[in-house]
C-alpha cells in the first residue's frame, strides 16, 4: 500500500502549529507535549513531529481507525 503526503497541506499544518506556539509564547506558556491524540492523517503527524519534535508519541483515534477500516472494506467490496 502506498501512502502519499500532500506537502502543501503539511506546510499549512506546520504554519498553524507555529502560530499556535507563537501565541503561547506571547502568553508565557511553553507547551512541550510528549503525547498527542489525533486521527491518522499523515500530514498532521509529520507537521507535528517537524514543529514540536520527533520525541512525540502519536496516539491514534480508535473511532477514525474503525471508520477508515470500514471504508476500505466497502471499497474492496467485502462488506457483504
VENRA-V569306 format. One record per residue. SS is DSSP state (~ for helix, > for strand, _ for the rest). PSI is psi in whole degrees, -180 to 180 (none if undefined). OMEGA is omega in degrees with one decimal (none if undefined). Layout:
ss,psi,omega
SS,PSI,OMEGA
SS,PSI,OMEGA
This chain:
ss,psi,omega
_,134,-177.8
_,132,177.2
_,133,176.4
_,150,-180.0
_,127,175.0
_,101,-174.5
~,-32,177.4
~,-43,177.6
~,-42,179.3
~,-42,-180.0
~,-32,175.7
~,-44,176.7
~,-42,179.0
~,-43,178.3
~,-43,179.6
~,-45,179.5
~,-37,176.5
~,-42,179.2
~,-44,179.0
~,-46,179.6
~,-38,178.0
~,-41,178.0
~,-38,175.9
~,-45,-179.9
~,-39,177.9
~,-31,-178.3
_,11,-179.4
_,39,175.4
_,126,-173.6
_,83,-178.2
_,141,175.1
_,73,-175.8
_,153,173.7
_,-18,176.5
>,144,176.4
>,132,179.9
>,119,-179.7
>,180,178.8
_,-172,-170.8
_,32,179.9
_,115,-172.0
~,-32,-179.7
~,-34,176.5
~,-44,180.0
~,-48,-180.0
~,-42,-180.0
~,-46,179.0
~,-44,-179.3
~,-34,177.7
~,-39,-174.8
~,-46,-177.0
_,-46,179.3
_,157,-177.4
_,-5,178.3
_,-9,-178.2
_,140,170.2
>,123,-179.2
>,123,176.3
>,117,-178.1
>,155,179.7
_,122,-177.3
~,-39,178.5
~,-48,-178.2
~,-32,175.0
~,-46,179.2
~,-42,179.5
~,-45,179.7
~,-41,178.6
~,-43,179.7
~,-42,177.4
~,-40,180.0
~,-41,177.0
~,-44,178.0
~,-45,-178.3
~,-35,179.5
_,-3,178.8
_,27,-176.4
_,11,-172.9
_,-36,-176.7
_,none,none
